Amino acid sequence: MKGKILAMLLTAALVGMLAAGCSSGGSEAAEEDKTETQTEEQEGATAENQEDDGKADEPAEQKKVFVTPEWVQSVIDGKEVESDNYMILEVSWGAVEESPTYKDGHLPGAVHVDTSSVESEPYWNLSEPEVVEKGMLDVGVTKDKTVILYGIDVSEVCRVAYAYLWAGVEDVKVLNGGLDAWKKAGYKLEKDMVEPTPAKEFGTTVPAHPEYWLSMEDAKEKLEKDDNFKLVSIRSREEFEGKTSGYSYIDTAGEPKGAVWGHAGSDPYHMEEYLHEDGTYITYDEMIKLWSDCDFTADNELSFYCGTGWRATIPWLLCYEGGMEGMTLYDGGWYQWQLDGGNPVQVGDPAGDSCEYTTVDKLPKDKAAK
């Protein structure tokens, strides 16, 4: 299974990073001042909203996705409105026995969730709605729960967060900085296995938000007919210019004709440009600044994609949190695009003079990552 190969390679790389004491972004440096400022702001906001009974008088903004360890601990401690109806999920590929970290220590009460519960072959797009719904119900996720996700890989976690929002979960949170941030904050971990309590009813029809997802066919049509539409590649520069496919199981390299680059990281397994040095995600405003040299703006209709649908969920979630509307995920990415020999492609920098325009069936077959 191609998805298994990718996830196994990614997990091996991440375990090595974790053992070396690296952050999720692969950097050893921590932005201590920034972290302290974020903590102080969170603590101040929490203090301002406390009632006499110790709980906040208003829930966190439902579009607030990325949350601090301090906020998650306050939920666990019963100090937030969300404390009455929340769950914590550790995200990684495979069954809980295959998790690289769960048995060594997980957040209190955390249940493990497999990324394969939301995606499947042949393209590793989101699974059929009934399959995604069953995967959520199996671990107890319903539309009205506050679902807090974390892990050691930023793309895995955001992949599941996006899928849950698409499905209809109303309040999805991502622990900013992941397991590493939780440990740095000094909060406790548990080692006992937490068995999920399955739910019977999700609470709405899945997907509640089909408009968040874009098919390959619709992406092709929009590229041909809509000048305001921008298909944004969230891939490394080498992938974008067709120097490598980025994956050992994809032989051809390039991008859909008309795609524009939206920054990413050094390879398919890193997203340095969307992360601070301490492994936390950049903000929406910082992302807009990152795009200042790109061939699109926030005023365009944006659809993000990558190789197989993981990395592209990060800017999508930042847009969601920032209040942007109309953005989508072209889920199939380069993997699905290159499986159709007639699809139009570009190889090289479209802003330069050496970009080649051709079709998938004419691409060389020697661009798999070594």
N, C-alpha and C positions, 0 to 999 in steps of 0.2 A: 504494500500500500504506500503510495507516494506520500500521503499525509503522515503516515507513521515514520517514514524515513526522515522527513523534515523535522518532525517533533523530536525524534530520538537524537538527531544531530544537535538540535537546539538545546535539548535538556542536558546533553553531555557538556556542551559549552558553558551553560549556565551553572552547572554544578561546579565546574572548575573555577568559574568566577567567584562563586559563593565561598569556596574553600580558600580562595586567595584573599578574601575580605574585600572584594570589589563591590561597587554599587551596581544597581540594575543597569546603569548606562555604561558599565565597563570602566569607569573612572575611579581612581583611588582618592581623589581630592574631594573634600566635603565643604559645601558652602555654609559654614557654621553661622555666619551672621544672618544669612537669608533664612535658615531654618529657625533660628531663635526669633526672628521677626515674625515669621509665619505662626510660630507657637504663641507668641505674645498676642498677636491679633486674634487668634482663635480663642485663647483663654479670655480675652477681653470681651469678645462677642458672646461667649457662653455666659460670662458673669452678668452682662447687661440683660440677658434674657431669663435669668433665674426667677422663679416664683418662690413663695415661702415653702412649698413642698419639695423644693430642690429640682424641679423639672423645668425645662425651658417652656415659656409661654407660647412659643410658635415653633413648628418643626423647621428643620433646615430646608432651604429652598429646594424644591424637587429637581430643578435642573442643575443643582450643584452636584457635580459628579466626583471630583477629586477632593478627598477629605484627609485630614491629618490624623496621625496616631492618637493625638490627644482627644480629638472628637470621637473616634471609635471607642476609646477607653471610657469616655463619658457616657456613651450609649450602653456599654457593658455594665457600667456602674449604676445605671438607672436614672441618669440625670438629664436625659433628653426625651422628648415626646416619642421619638423613634424607638426608645427602649421597650415600649409595650408590644412592638410587633416588628422584630428585625431578625435577620439571620446573617451569619458570616460564612462565606465559602472560600476555601483555598482552591485556586485554579491551577491545573497542570494537565498535560496530556497523559492519558492512560488511567487505569484503575488506581485506587488509593495506594495499593501495594507498590505501584510503580512511581509514586510521587517522590521526587528527590529530597523533599524536606518534611513532609507531613509527620512521619514517625519520629523524627528528631525534635519536633516542636512546632506546634501550630497555635494560632490565636485561640483564646478561650472559647470553647463551644463551636469551633469551626468544623464544618463538614467539607469533605473533598468533592470537587466536581471536575469531571473529565471534559476537556475541550471537544472531544468527539460527541458529546451529548448535544451539540448545537450545529455540527457540520458533518458532511459525509461525502463519499465518492459519488460520481466520478470526478467532479471538479473541485471538491472540498469547499463548495458553496454552503450556505446555510441549508440545513436539512429541510425536508418537508415539514409544514407547520405541525402536523400531528406528532412527528418525531421529536421536534424541539419541545413541544408541550409536554410530552411524556418525560423527556429528560428533566424538565423543570419540576414536574410533579414528583418525580422519583426522589428528588432531594428536598422537597418541601417548599419550592418557590411558587408563590402566587402573585397576582398582579398588585395586590395591596400591601405586600411586605416591603420593608426597607431591606434591600439586599446589598450587603457589603462584600466586595470581592477583593482578594489580594493574591499575590503569588510572588515568584522570583523573576518572572519574565513579563515585561511591560506589555508586549504584544498579545500574549496569551490572555492576560487578564482583560485587556480592552476588547479582544475578540468576543469574549463571553458577555461583557457589559453591553456591547453593541447589540448582540443577539437578543439579550433579555429586553432591551428597550424596544427593539423591533417587534418582539413578541407581545409586549404590552405591560411589562413590569413598570410601575409608575415611578418608583424611586430607587435608582441604582447608584451605588457609590463605589468608588475605587480608592483603596488605601494608597495615598500618594507616597511613593517611595517603597511600597511593598513590604515584604518581610524584613528587609534590611532596615527600613525606617522604623519599624516596630521595635526591633532589637536595639537600635541606637537610642530610642526614647526610653529604654529601660523597663518596658512592660513585660509581664510574665508570659510564658508559653506553656502549653500543656502537651503531653505526649500520649495520653489515652485516646483511643479511637472513639470518635463521636459518630454514632450511627444516625443517618438521616431519618426524619419523620416524614414519610410521604404525604402529599396533599391529595385530596380527591378532586377538587375543582380549581382551575386556574383563575376563573373570574371574568374572563372575556374571551372573545374569539381571537385565535392566533393566526396570522399576525395582526395585532391592533394597529400597527404602523407599517403597512406594506410600502408606503411612499419613501421609506428610508433606504430601500434596496433597489438596485438598477441591474437589469439583465444585460448580457453582452449584446443582444440584438438591439435593445433600446439605446445602449451606449453608441453603437455604430450609427444608428439613425440620427441621433443628436449631433454627433461629430460631423455628419454630412450636411445637416439642415439648419443647425442652430448656432449662430456665431457667438451667442452669449454663453453657450455651454462650454465648460472646460473640463476635460478628463485629466485629472491630476495624478501623476505618478509619484507615489511615496516609496521610492526605491533608491538605492545607492546611485551615485553618478555613473559608475561603471555599468550598472545594469541599464540605466536610462539611455546611455549612448551605445548600447549593444555590444559592449566589449566582453560581457559575460552574462549568462542567464541568471547567475546567482545561485543556482541549484544543481546538485549532482544528477538529478533525474530529468532536467529540462535541457535539451540539446541545442535549442535555437535561442538567439538573443535579439532584442530589439524592443520596440514599443508599438502600441496601436498608432496608426497614422493620425496625427493631429494632437497627440498627447503632449502635455506640458509638465515640467518638473516642479515638484513641490518640496524638495529636500527630504532627507531621511537620515541615514547613517552610513557607516563604512561598508556594511554588507547586509545580507538578509536577516542577520541575527542581532543587529544593533540599531538603535535609533538615537544616536548621540545628539543630533540637531534638534530633537524634540524633548530632550531631557536636560535638566541642570546637572552640574557635576556631582551632586549628592544623590542622583538617581531619581529625583522628583520630576514630574512633568512640567514643561513650560506652561505659561498661562496663555489664554486666548490672545491677549494683547501682545505678548512676546511672539506668538505665532504669526500674527499679522506683520510684525516687524521682520520676521524671518522671511516672509514672502515678498519683501520689498524689491528683490531682484528677480522675481518670477514673472512669467508671462500671463498672469491673471491677478485678480483682486477679489476681495470679499464681496464685491458687487456682482461678480459672475455667478452663474449657476454652476456649482462645483460638485463633481463626483470623484471620490478618491478611490484609488486602487493600488495594489502592490503586486507581489508574486502570486500569493494564494489567499489573500484576504485578511491577514493579521495586522500588519504594520499600518495599513490604511485606516484602521479603526481609531487610531490615536488622534489624528487631526479631526476626524469626524466627531469624536467625543468632545474635543476642545471646542469645536464649532457649536455643538449642542449646548454645552455649558455656557458658551458666550452669547447665546441667544440667536445665533444665525438660523435661518430657516431655508428649506429647499435643498439642502445638501444631501447627497446620497453616497452609498458605497457601491461601486461596480465590483461586485463580489468575486467574479471569476478571475479577475486580474490577468497578468501575462500568461499564466498557466492555461486557462481556458482559451484565451485568444489564439495562442500558438498551436492549438490542436486543430484549428480550421485552416487548411492550406490556402484557402482563397482570401483570408482576411488581409487587409492592407496594413502595412507596417512601415515604420521609419527606423533607420539605423544611423546613429550619429546625433549630433546636436542640431536640432531644427533651426536654431538661431544662427548657425554658421553656414559655411558654403559647401561643406562636405557631407551633408545629410543625404542618405540614399533612401528612396521610396520604392518599395517593392511589395511582394506578397509573401506570406509565411512559407509557401512551398518552395520559394527560391532562396531561402535563407540557408547559410552553411549550418551543418549539423555538429559542429565541434566547439560549441560555446558553453558546454556544461561546466559547472564549477568543479575544480579538481579537489 
